[in-house]
Structures are given as structure tokens and as C-alpha cells.
Amino acid sequence: MNLESPTDYSLARLPAYVSVPGLTKALGATPATLAAHNPALQATVWQGSKYLPKGYEIRMPSADLNHSLETVLAGLPSDSVYDKQLPDLFHKVSRGDTLSQIAQTYNTRVSTLVALNTLNSSHRIRIGQNLRLPAAGPAPTQAATTPPSIVEETAVASIATIEIGPTEPQAEVSEMTPAAMADEAVATTPEPIQTALLSDPSDYSVAADGHIVVQSLETLGHYGDWLDIKTQRLRDINGLAFRESVEVGRRIKLDLNTVDAKVFEEERIAYHRLKQDSFFRSHVISGVTEYTIRAGDSIWVLALRKYGVPVWLFRQYNPGLDLHKVRPGIKVQFPVLTEVAPG
């Protein structure tokens, strides 16, 4: 029996926090390949909710590298290297947790946690519950499929509430009785499946015919980078004039001869996740306001100028709305944003 020779690895420690797309592009490797050779890294890194940790000893087969790993890391572009780790997206409630303690831990407010998690007036939380944090953005706005009676039973069975001051109540997780635990076992429904970008309703997939729909924040330059081709190639196959921009909602044909659809989708989703995570490090959602569309209104003008809300976030609160078919009289939702002081 012939034994395989051990893989000769090149090793190097990350000098800072590094994004997966940035490192894989520099290495000329896919995220799957990098993950296979670095199994100790957590799933949150590959999901895009965390950077590769500073000080981590990355490894790659020497035969797959054109330059030493140290040289590759030293040449990483500035938009792939960060001084701080991405913030957590969720907190799993443990016995003894309170909203005030959780808010303090993540440098946010009780009112923000209440708004993000649509907690009821008594601010009830329960052991095992995954609380959304500011970096996760808003919760999905689709109608709940769980019957109201079950939701109410679950909440009533789990928590005791106390007051901590004149402004904000503090919810404390209490130990559940056997009867309550039995009710919980029957009433608990599966956690909602989190998409790659949480509640973002935008379609980032590549259709079977190689087309995509342009989404907010995207340009032909992005597509060229993700496909490893020149932007002019995209202009040629889509009949676009030089310097002609592409509008959100337009269908664009891709050239997938260099990069396949799956890799393109990974790069695209990673880009949007970083944009959204960055936004929620400096903003929190403190409420929601309703607006009735009037004649002459523009969603883009309303979102960006009147409410200071990026279009992708507006879409999360209005997932069924066609931005190109908005009519007077339609009611839309705008999240109310509060800026977070740096540091």
C-alpha cells in the first residue's frame, strides 16, 4: 500500500483582522479551499459575519502558492484589513441574563434590543432565545406563520419581569417550572432560517441563463472584479454605451467563462454583508414610521434624503414592494435610525 506524502504547508500569522473575500482573492483560492485547510476557524467566519481573527495562524499548501504566505499577507489591500473584529449578530439568552446586562455588554440600549426583536411591552426574554443585536439589522418583516395563541403561550410560560428605574424596564430570565417546560416543548417552533444576509429580501443569485438583477450599491466595476474580467466585456454583451450606468432592477448578462456562478454569488453576498455590517456598527434602529406615498414621490429621494435610510434597508422593511411600481396611496415603512457615537 502506497501512503500519501504529508502536505507541505506554508504558515503565517494574520497581522490584523482580515475579510475572507480579501484573503481568498489574494491567494487565488476559494473560501471552500481555505476552509478545508483551516478547519479550526468557526462557521461565522465563512458565513461572513466575522473576519479572520488577528493573530490566527493561517495555512495553505506551499504548492498552491506563487509567493510566500508572509508576502501575500503583507500585500493585502487596505479594504481587506481591519483593526477591529465585526460585532456579534446574535446573543443567546442564558439563565440570569437581563436586557440591561445584554445591552451593556454589546454597547447598545434596551430600547434598541426591544425594537430589533419586537419584544412586547413587558420586554420578556427566555432562556435559549436568540436576540438580534444591532449588527444583525432588522428582523424579517414577513407575517409570522405561528398561530398567535402559541406565541402568547410561549411568552407567558417563560419569564418574570421587574422594573429597574423610571425609564426602562429590565427583563430577567426566571427558572422554568416542569409544567412550563412541558408547555415550552410543545409550543416552541423552529428558529427562522437565517439567509446569508439575514432579512435582506434582495435576490443575489445568478439565474440559470447567466443573468442577474442589479441591486443597490452595485456597479459594473463590482461585477468585473467578481468575475475577474474587464468591465468593457460586460458592456459589450449587454449593449451598454461607455460610461452608461446600470439601474437597480435591470437584468445584466454575465460572462461566466472565468468564474462560475457559485463563486460570483459568494463574492457578491460577502460584499453586501460587509456593507451592511459596517452600517450597523454606526447606526441602530430605534423605531419604525409609516409613510403614505404621494404623487411625485421618489422612493430613492424619500429614503436617502428625507429619512436617511439606505435603499437596501428600506427594502428589508417593505419586502413585497416593487420599487419601480410605487403608486400614490401606498403605505410604506421606514426604519427610524439613530447614529452611534464612535468608540
C-alpha positions as CSV (number, residue, x, y, z in Angstrom):
1,M,0.0,0.0,0.0
2,N,1.4,3.4,-1.0
3,L,0.9,6.1,1.6
4,E,0.3,9.7,0.6
5,S,3.0,12.1,1.4
6,P,2.1,14.7,4.1
7,T,1.1,18.1,2.7
8,D,3.8,20.7,2.9
9,Y,2.1,23.7,4.4
10,S,3.1,27.4,4.5
11,L,2.2,29.1,7.7
12,A,1.8,32.7,8.7
13,R,0.0,34.7,11.5
14,L,-2.5,37.3,10.4
15,P,-1.3,40.7,11.3
16,A,-4.8,42.1,11.6
17,Y,-8.4,41.1,11.2
18,V,-8.9,40.1,7.5
19,S,-12.0,39.5,5.4
20,V,-12.4,36.1,3.7
21,P,-13.1,37.6,0.3
22,G,-9.9,39.8,0.6
23,L,-7.7,36.9,1.6
24,T,-9.1,34.3,-0.9
25,K,-8.7,36.8,-3.7
26,A,-5.1,37.5,-2.7
27,L,-4.4,33.7,-2.5
28,G,-6.2,32.9,-5.7
29,A,-8.3,30.3,-3.7
30,T,-11.9,29.7,-3.0
31,P,-13.4,30.0,0.5
32,A,-14.1,26.3,0.5
33,T,-10.4,25.6,-0.2
34,L,-9.2,27.9,2.6
35,A,-11.8,26.4,5.0
36,A,-10.6,22.8,4.2
37,H,-7.0,23.7,5.2
38,N,-8.0,25.7,8.3
39,P,-10.8,23.6,10.0
40,A,-10.3,25.4,13.4
41,L,-12.0,28.5,12.1
42,Q,-15.6,28.9,13.1
43,A,-18.6,28.8,10.7
44,T,-19.2,32.5,11.4
45,V,-16.0,33.4,9.5
46,W,-17.2,31.5,6.4
47,Q,-20.7,32.9,6.7
48,G,-19.2,36.4,6.6
49,S,-20.4,37.6,10.0
50,K,-16.8,37.6,11.4
51,Y,-13.4,38.4,10.0
52,L,-10.5,36.0,10.1
53,P,-9.1,36.7,13.6
54,K,-6.0,38.7,14.2
55,G,-3.1,36.5,15.3
56,Y,-4.6,33.4,13.8
57,E,-2.0,31.1,12.1
58,I,-3.3,30.7,8.6
59,R,-2.0,27.8,6.5
60,M,-2.1,26.9,2.8
61,P,-0.3,24.2,0.9
62,S,3.0,25.5,-0.3
63,A,2.5,24.0,-3.8
64,D,-0.6,26.2,-4.2
65,L,1.2,29.5,-3.6
66,N,3.1,31.6,-6.1
67,H,4.6,33.6,-3.3
68,S,5.3,33.0,0.4
69,L,2.3,33.4,2.7
70,E,4.0,36.2,4.5
71,T,4.4,38.1,1.2
72,V,0.7,37.6,0.4
73,L,-0.4,38.9,3.8
74,A,1.9,41.9,3.6
75,G,0.4,42.8,0.3
76,L,-3.3,42.6,1.3
77,P,-5.3,45.7,0.1
78,S,-6.4,48.1,2.8
79,D,-10.1,47.3,2.3
80,S,-9.4,43.7,3.4
81,V,-7.6,44.5,6.6
82,Y,-9.3,45.8,9.8
83,D,-8.3,47.0,13.3
84,K,-11.4,45.6,14.9
85,Q,-13.5,42.4,14.7
86,L,-17.0,42.6,13.3
87,P,-19.6,42.8,16.1
88,D,-21.7,39.8,17.1
89,L,-25.1,39.5,15.4
90,F,-27.0,37.5,18.0
91,H,-26.9,36.8,21.7
92,K,-28.3,33.5,23.1
93,V,-30.1,34.2,26.4
94,S,-28.8,32.3,29.4
95,R,-30.3,31.9,32.9
96,G,-29.8,35.1,34.8
97,D,-29.5,37.4,31.7
98,T,-31.3,40.7,31.7
99,L,-31.9,43.1,28.8
100,S,-29.9,45.8,30.6
101,Q,-26.9,43.5,31.1
102,I,-27.0,42.4,27.4
103,A,-27.3,46.0,26.2
104,Q,-24.3,47.0,28.3
105,T,-22.3,44.0,27.0
106,Y,-22.8,45.0,23.4
107,N,-22.7,48.7,23.9
108,T,-26.3,49.4,22.9
109,R,-29.6,50.3,24.6
110,V,-32.5,48.3,26.0
111,S,-34.9,50.2,23.7
112,T,-32.8,49.2,20.7
113,L,-32.9,45.5,21.6
114,V,-36.7,45.8,22.1
115,A,-37.2,47.3,18.7
116,L,-34.9,44.9,16.9
117,N,-36.6,41.9,18.5
118,T,-40.1,43.2,18.5
119,L,-40.4,42.4,22.2
120,N,-43.8,43.0,23.9
121,S,-44.5,45.8,26.4
122,S,-43.1,43.7,29.3
123,H,-39.8,43.1,27.5
124,R,-39.9,39.4,28.0
125,I,-37.0,37.2,27.1
126,R,-36.5,33.5,27.6
127,I,-33.6,31.1,28.1
128,G,-32.3,29.9,24.8
129,Q,-33.8,32.8,22.8
130,N,-31.5,34.3,20.2
131,L,-31.7,38.1,20.5
132,R,-30.8,40.1,17.4
133,L,-28.1,42.7,18.0
134,P,-27.6,46.0,16.1
135,A,-25.1,44.5,13.7
136,A,-27.7,41.9,12.6
137,G,-30.1,44.6,11.3
138,P,-33.8,44.4,11.4
139,A,-35.9,41.3,11.8
140,P,-37.7,39.9,8.8
141,T,-41.0,41.7,8.2
142,Q,-43.0,38.8,6.7
143,A,-46.1,37.8,8.6
144,A,-45.5,35.2,11.2
145,T,-46.7,31.7,10.5
146,T,-47.0,30.7,14.2
147,P,-50.6,30.9,15.5
148,P,-51.0,33.9,17.9
149,S,-52.2,31.6,20.7
150,I,-49.0,29.6,20.6
151,V,-46.8,32.7,20.6
152,E,-48.6,34.0,23.6
153,E,-48.4,30.7,25.5
154,T,-44.7,30.5,24.9
155,A,-44.0,34.0,26.2
156,V,-46.3,33.7,29.2
157,A,-44.7,30.4,30.3
158,S,-41.2,31.7,30.4
159,I,-40.3,35.0,32.1
160,A,-40.8,37.2,35.2
161,T,-40.4,40.9,34.8
162,I,-39.1,43.6,37.2
163,E,-38.6,47.3,37.0
164,I,-35.1,48.9,37.3
165,G,-35.8,52.6,37.1
166,P,-38.1,55.3,35.9
167,T,-37.3,54.9,32.2
168,E,-36.5,51.4,31.1
169,P,-37.8,48.1,32.5
170,Q,-35.4,45.2,33.0
171,A,-36.5,41.7,31.9
172,E,-34.9,38.8,33.9
173,V,-34.9,35.2,32.9
174,S,-36.5,33.1,35.6
175,E,-36.1,29.3,36.1
176,M,-38.9,27.5,34.4
177,T,-41.2,25.0,36.3
178,P,-41.6,21.5,35.0
179,A,-45.1,22.4,33.8
180,A,-43.8,25.5,32.0
181,M,-41.1,23.4,30.4
182,A,-43.6,20.9,29.1
183,D,-45.6,23.8,27.6
184,E,-42.4,25.2,26.1
185,A,-41.6,21.9,24.5
186,V,-45.0,21.8,22.8
187,A,-45.2,25.5,21.9
188,T,-41.6,26.1,20.6
189,T,-41.4,26.5,16.9
190,P,-38.1,26.1,14.9
191,E,-35.9,29.2,14.7
192,P,-36.3,31.1,11.4
193,I,-33.7,30.1,8.9
194,Q,-31.2,32.9,8.5
195,T,-30.3,33.7,4.9
196,A,-26.8,34.7,4.0
197,L,-27.8,38.3,4.6
198,L,-30.3,37.8,7.3
199,S,-33.6,39.5,6.4
200,D,-32.4,41.1,3.2
201,P,-35.0,40.3,0.5
202,S,-32.8,41.2,-2.4
203,D,-32.0,38.4,-5.0
204,Y,-28.3,37.9,-5.2
205,S,-28.4,34.7,-7.2
206,V,-27.4,34.0,-10.8
207,A,-30.2,32.8,-12.9
208,A,-29.8,29.6,-15.0
209,D,-29.3,31.7,-18.1
210,G,-26.4,33.6,-16.6
211,H,-28.4,36.8,-15.8
212,I,-28.6,38.7,-12.5
213,V,-30.8,41.6,-11.3
214,V,-28.8,44.7,-10.4
215,Q,-29.2,45.5,-6.7
216,S,-28.5,48.7,-4.6
217,L,-24.8,49.6,-4.1
218,E,-23.6,47.6,-7.2
219,T,-21.8,48.7,-10.3
220,L,-20.4,47.1,-13.4
221,G,-17.0,47.6,-11.8
222,H,-18.0,45.3,-9.0
223,Y,-19.2,42.6,-11.4
224,G,-16.0,42.8,-13.4
225,D,-14.0,42.3,-10.2
226,W,-16.1,39.4,-9.0
227,L,-15.9,37.8,-12.5
228,D,-12.2,38.6,-12.9
229,I,-12.9,40.2,-16.3
230,K,-12.8,43.7,-17.7
231,T,-15.9,45.9,-17.3
232,Q,-15.9,46.6,-21.0
233,R,-16.7,42.9,-21.6
234,L,-19.9,43.3,-19.7
235,R,-20.8,46.5,-21.6
236,D,-20.3,44.6,-24.9
237,I,-22.5,41.7,-24.1
238,N,-25.2,43.9,-22.7
239,G,-25.2,46.6,-25.3
240,L,-24.2,49.3,-22.8
241,A,-22.6,52.5,-24.0
242,F,-19.3,53.7,-22.5
243,R,-19.9,55.3,-19.0
244,E,-23.5,54.2,-19.1
245,S,-24.5,53.2,-15.6
246,V,-26.9,50.4,-14.7
247,E,-30.1,51.0,-12.7
248,V,-31.3,48.9,-9.8
249,G,-33.7,46.3,-11.1
250,R,-32.1,45.9,-14.5
251,R,-31.2,42.4,-15.8
252,I,-27.5,42.0,-16.7
253,K,-25.9,39.1,-18.6
254,L,-22.7,37.8,-17.0
255,D,-19.6,36.2,-18.6
256,L,-19.1,33.1,-16.5
257,N,-16.1,31.7,-18.5
258,T,-13.5,32.7,-15.9
259,V,-15.5,32.5,-12.6
260,D,-18.5,30.2,-12.1
261,A,-21.9,31.3,-10.8
262,K,-21.4,30.0,-7.2
263,V,-18.1,31.9,-6.7
264,F,-19.7,35.0,-8.1
265,E,-22.6,34.7,-5.7
266,E,-20.2,34.2,-2.8
267,E,-18.3,37.3,-3.6
268,R,-21.5,39.3,-4.2
269,I,-23.1,38.3,-0.9
270,A,-19.8,38.9,1.0
271,Y,-19.7,42.4,-0.4
272,H,-23.2,43.2,0.7
273,R,-22.7,41.7,4.2
274,L,-19.6,43.8,4.8
275,K,-21.5,46.9,3.7
276,Q,-24.5,46.1,5.9
277,D,-22.3,45.1,8.9
278,S,-20.4,48.4,8.6
279,F,-23.6,50.4,8.5
280,F,-24.9,48.7,11.7
281,R,-21.7,49.5,13.6
282,S,-22.6,53.2,13.4
283,H,-26.5,53.0,13.3
284,V,-29.2,51.4,15.4
285,I,-32.9,51.1,14.6
286,S,-34.9,52.8,17.3
287,G,-38.4,52.5,15.7
288,V,-40.5,52.4,12.5
289,T,-42.6,55.1,10.9
290,E,-45.3,54.7,8.2
291,Y,-45.5,57.0,5.2
292,T,-48.2,57.2,2.5
293,I,-46.8,57.7,-1.0
294,R,-47.9,60.9,-2.7
295,A,-47.9,62.0,-6.4
296,G,-44.4,62.9,-7.5
297,D,-42.7,61.0,-4.7
298,S,-39.5,59.1,-5.3
299,I,-38.5,56.1,-3.1
300,W,-34.9,56.9,-3.6
301,V,-35.3,60.6,-2.6
302,L,-37.5,59.7,0.4
303,A,-35.2,57.0,1.7
304,L,-31.9,58.8,1.2
305,R,-32.8,62.4,1.8
306,K,-35.9,62.6,4.0
307,Y,-35.3,59.5,6.2
308,G,-31.6,58.9,5.8
309,V,-32.2,55.2,5.1
310,P,-30.2,53.2,2.5
311,V,-32.4,51.6,-0.1
312,W,-31.3,48.1,0.8
313,L,-32.6,48.7,4.3
314,F,-35.8,50.2,3.1
315,R,-36.4,47.0,1.1
316,Q,-36.0,44.9,4.3
317,Y,-39.0,46.7,5.7
318,N,-41.0,46.5,2.5
319,P,-40.0,43.2,1.0
320,G,-43.1,42.8,-1.3
321,L,-42.8,46.3,-2.8
322,D,-41.7,46.7,-6.4
323,L,-39.7,49.9,-6.3
324,H,-40.5,50.6,-9.9
325,K,-44.3,50.3,-9.5
326,V,-44.9,52.6,-6.5
327,R,-48.3,54.3,-6.7
328,P,-49.8,57.2,-4.7
329,G,-51.7,56.0,-1.7
330,I,-49.5,53.0,-1.0
331,K,-48.3,52.9,2.7
332,V,-44.6,52.1,3.2
333,Q,-42.4,51.6,6.3
334,F,-39.2,53.5,7.1
335,P,-37.0,52.4,10.0
336,V,-36.0,55.2,12.3
337,L,-32.2,55.3,12.7
338,T,-30.1,56.6,15.5
339,E,-26.4,57.2,15.0
340,V,-24.0,55.5,17.4
341,A,-21.1,57.7,18.7
342,P,-17.7,56.3,17.6
343,G,-15.8,54.3,20.1
